[in-house]
Amino acid sequence: MINQLIINMRRTFYALIALALSLTACHKTTKIESSVPAKIVDGAVVLETPAREPGQESALAMACDPIDTVRIAFVGVGGRGTAAVQRYTYIDGVKIVAFCDLDSAKTAHCNEIITGRGLPKASEYVGEEAYKDLCARNDIDLVYIATDWLNHVPIALCAMNNGKHAAIEVPAAMTIKECWDLVNTCEKTRKHCTILENCCYDFFEMAALNMAQHGLFGEVYHVEGAYIHFLSDDWDRSETWRLDYNMANRGDNYPTHGFGPICQLLDIHRGDKLDYLVAMDTPSYNGKAAAKKFRGVDECLDGDHTISLIRTEKGKVMEVQHNVYAYRPYSRMYQLTGTEGFANKYGQPGISVKGINGHSYVSQEQFDSLMVAYTPDFVKEIQDKAKEVGGHGGMDYIMDYRLIYCLRKGLPLDEDVYDAAEWSSVQELSRISLENNSMPVKVPDFTRGDWDKVKGFSYAF
């Protein structure tokens, strides 16, 4: 009897301990700092997906009415904006209508460029909110946005809400909320919102994508991309705001150059989707040194090297790296591994194919032959002019050409608003993971369940 009483008391004691622990667990919360509501579910951070509002519909494969002559306005005409203006003077079917910037000398310089090419002078808008007056005009079809990062989304939203298509320099957005704002506004207004990711039009990337689509590498299951570009000695030359952003923000702050092309390789939201992300970074060494040199402070939240691993719905693995502080050669990595082959651009470009040269690179002659054979036909038609006009070896011109071609033909754009959101989302997702001991973070499905409706990435013609 006494033994049974002791047993019962022990059971009660352990039950009370278990109850106390469970109550403690219930009351212990982890606050997730994010731009949209978030919570932890099954060991991963899950961000809230807003419902699609009445009047919105999917923008997948969205086509708009053809525009015979695309009337374009440039907002932000610093280094990148000015270079874009120069390129657009060589593109048929375009009328340059207006320039907008904080500095009147820059808008005036752009007018010198176009009048020097025999084109009519464009209107000039100057001031922090001058873009609003520009977007209100009824003689503009496309607003090309090349401002500092933090102003990309407000200007794009203003453009779309005023009936204009928006083309946004990279990254298109800096937070998940901004990504959703772009998606929702595009779906509501039925105006294109594209990301100006020039690296998708690099000659090697386009040829390798074509090879992959024709099965040369078998099933592609691992891809790598990066932005590794030493900037630490040159922060205050043109983009002075960039150092300030990196000092104040941890994570992959510039993901799209490396991420965009490999998303196209894996047909992201065109048959597969991003599932979750895990990030790690190093301490800030050269970043802090740059902060000290240029700003006189000892703080830089951005680690010198950040790595993000992303797993897709189909179990494929993507690796993205960011480093703008290291004394090392420029690299976007761009690497793919498939069941029957491999391609790599940096440092020495190379291709390995099961049926040609197994586990070593093909010869230079074979490489050159493959590049010629798999360069897309539309690229072959314009590559000489692209190289002549320039823009990172010609890929900027090809990007511009494709945008105008699709608008004039009334075709879906190569990069849609979901690309803009997915590729840009890595910034905040990586930060959330880093700040929570590299916890997995679910990547929002910006298509809201439609990611498998389009079968494979393709260029529209």
Protein Blocks (a to p, Z undefined) as FASTA:
>chain_A
ZZmmmmmmmmmmmmmmmmmmmmmmmmpccddddfbdcddeehiacdddddddehiacfeh
iacdddfbacdddehjafklmmmmmmmmmpghiacfbdcdfblklmmmmmmmmmmnopac
ddddedjklmmmmmmpckbfbdcdfbdfklmmmmmmmmmmnopacdddddfbfbfklmmm
mmmmmmmnopacddddfklmgfklmmmmmmmmnopnopafbdcddddddfklmmmmmmmm
lmmmmmmpgcjfblmlmmmmmmmmnopailpacfbdcddddddfklmmmmmmmnopabdf
bafbdcdddddfkopacdddddfkbccdddehjaaddfkbccdfbfbdcdddfklnopac
cdfklmmmmmmmmgcfklmmmmmmmmmnggnhilmmmmmmmmmmmmmnopacfbdfklmm
mmmmmmmmmmmmmmnooiacddddfkgoplmmpgcjaddZZ
